[in-house]
Amino acid sequence: MWFVYILSCEDGSFYAGTKNDLERRFKEHRDKKGGRYTKIHKVDENLYFENFSTQREALSRERQIKGWTHKEKENLINFGKPKISAV
């Protein structure tokens, strides 16, 4: 099983990643042994994750999420929907 996850950083930014061991990867990010971004931006918490059968599916979803705005990621985390609805 593969996971796509979104972490929050102390500066208010989000980090999206993919891994097959979510718990271990979160610990690596917290210990500054994860991605380059989280070595600079201190990780606050794991906010969101989705699971996939294959790495290919997870990486595809990660690329999609990384292309979204901060607000779209925030909506996915809070409501399970990435897009801002028109009012």
Sequence and secondary structure as in RCSB ss.txt:
>XXXX:A:sequence
MWFVYILSCEDGSFYAGTKNDLERRFKEHRDKKGGRYTKIHKVDENLYFENFSTQREALSRERQIKGWTHKEKEN
LINFGKPKISAV
>XXXX:A:secstr
 EEEEEEEETTS EEEEEES HHHHHHHHHTT S HHHHHS EEEEEEEEEESSHHHHHHHHHHHHTS HHHHHH
HHHHS  S    
